[in-house]
Amino acid sequence: MVIGWAESIHLVRIYNNNKHKGSIMNSDRILMIVGLFAAIGATLAADAMPYWGLALLVIGLASGFMGDALDQGARVAMMVAAVALPTIANGLDTIPAVGMQLNGIIDNMALVIGGVVIANFILVVKDGVMPAGE
């Protein structure tokens, strides 16, 4: 079966119309999915790469710098999530067989969210220092 260019465009939904609203993958979604898979990899194969923490932070920084600007409420929610998620995840250790892995995945996702928070902080400071319009 041969698929032409028009059909492939339709299949991946490159165009943005109201019928397919929300189904298009943007950089925010892609980087969060990559961050989730990296957090799972860092938990399940921690010895495979010694720099998992740095990789997770870089994914979060890229997501923060490339993503849409967050409003003040969203920035506060991200900061609270980055601080509170590891604390809440520690309670998952009591679940037999999977608790430690769930705790590790959530802790590693907190690193990704921390990178987003750092990037947003840098952008807010830059916007406060730079003159308007630049």
GURO-662532 format. One record per residue (C-alpha): x, y, z. Coordinates in nm, 2 decimals. Layout:
N
     c1     c2     c3
      X      Y      Z
...
***
This chain:
134
     c1     c2     c3
   0.00   0.00   0.00
   0.14   0.33  -0.11
   0.05   0.64   0.09
   0.08   0.98  -0.08
   0.19   1.31   0.06
  -0.16   1.44   0.11
  -0.27   1.12   0.30
   0.04   1.13   0.52
  -0.03   1.50   0.61
  -0.38   1.40   0.70
  -0.26   1.10   0.90
  -0.03   1.30   1.12
  -0.26   1.60   1.14
  -0.01   1.87   1.06
  -0.28   2.12   0.99
  -0.45   2.29   1.29
  -0.82   2.30   1.26
  -1.10   2.28   1.51
  -1.19   1.92   1.42
  -0.85   1.80   1.54
  -0.78   2.06   1.80
  -0.56   1.94   2.08
  -0.43   1.63   1.89
  -0.12   1.80   1.75
   0.21   1.73   1.93
   0.39   2.04   2.02
   0.73   2.08   2.18
   0.58   2.10   2.53
   0.41   1.76   2.50
   0.70   1.60   2.33
   0.95   1.71   2.59
   0.73   1.61   2.88
   0.69   1.26   2.72
   1.06   1.24   2.67
   1.11   1.35   3.04
   0.86   1.09   3.15
   1.04   0.81   2.96
   1.38   0.94   3.09
   1.24   0.94   3.44
   1.13   0.58   3.40
   1.46   0.49   3.25
   1.65   0.66   3.53
   1.45   0.46   3.78
   1.46   0.12   3.62
   1.81   0.14   3.48
   1.99   0.38   3.71
   2.33   0.22   3.65
   2.31   0.24   3.27
   2.40   0.60   3.27
   2.56   0.80   3.55
   2.43   1.13   3.44
   2.05   1.07   3.46
   2.00   1.37   3.69
   2.17   1.60   3.45
   1.98   1.46   3.15
   1.65   1.51   3.33
   1.74   1.87   3.43
   1.84   1.95   3.07
   1.51   1.81   2.94
   1.32   2.03   3.19
   1.53   2.34   3.10
   1.46   2.28   2.73
   1.09   2.24   2.80
   1.09   2.56   3.01
   1.28   2.77   2.75
   1.09   2.63   2.44
   0.75   2.61   2.59
   0.48   2.87   2.61
   0.53   3.14   2.87
   0.35   3.04   3.20
   0.14   3.29   3.38
   0.21   3.36   3.75
  -0.04   3.09   3.88
   0.11   2.82   3.66
   0.46   2.92   3.77
   0.36   2.89   4.14
   0.19   2.56   4.07
   0.51   2.43   3.90
   0.72   2.54   4.20
   0.49   2.38   4.45
   0.49   2.06   4.24
   0.87   2.05   4.22
   0.90   2.08   4.60
   0.60   1.87   4.71
   0.61   1.58   4.47
   0.92   1.41   4.62
   0.78   1.45   4.97
   0.45   1.30   4.87
   0.62   1.02   4.67
   0.82   0.91   4.98
   0.49   0.77   5.11
   0.47   0.53   4.82
   0.76   0.32   4.95
   0.52   0.14   5.17
   0.35  -0.02   4.87
   0.50  -0.37   4.83
   0.68  -0.46   4.50
   0.62  -0.13   4.31
   0.64   0.14   4.57
   1.01   0.21   4.54
   0.99   0.23   4.16
   0.69   0.47   4.17
   0.88   0.68   4.42
   1.18   0.69   4.20
   0.98   0.78   3.89
   0.80   1.07   4.07
   1.13   1.19   4.22
   1.29   1.19   3.87
   0.99   1.38   3.72
   1.04   1.64   4.00
   1.38   1.70   3.85
   1.23   1.76   3.51
   0.97   2.00   3.66
   1.26   2.17   3.85
   1.43   2.24   3.52
   1.11   2.40   3.39
   1.09   2.61   3.71
   1.45   2.72   3.67
   1.40   2.81   3.30
   1.08   3.01   3.38
   1.27   3.19   3.66
   1.54   3.29   3.43
   1.29   3.41   3.17
   1.11   3.62   3.43
   1.43   3.77   3.55
   1.53   3.84   3.19
   1.20   4.01   3.13
   1.24   4.22   3.44
   1.59   4.33   3.35
   1.56   4.39   2.97
   1.38   4.69   2.84
   1.03   4.63   2.70
   1.01   4.53   2.34
   1.35   4.35   2.32
***
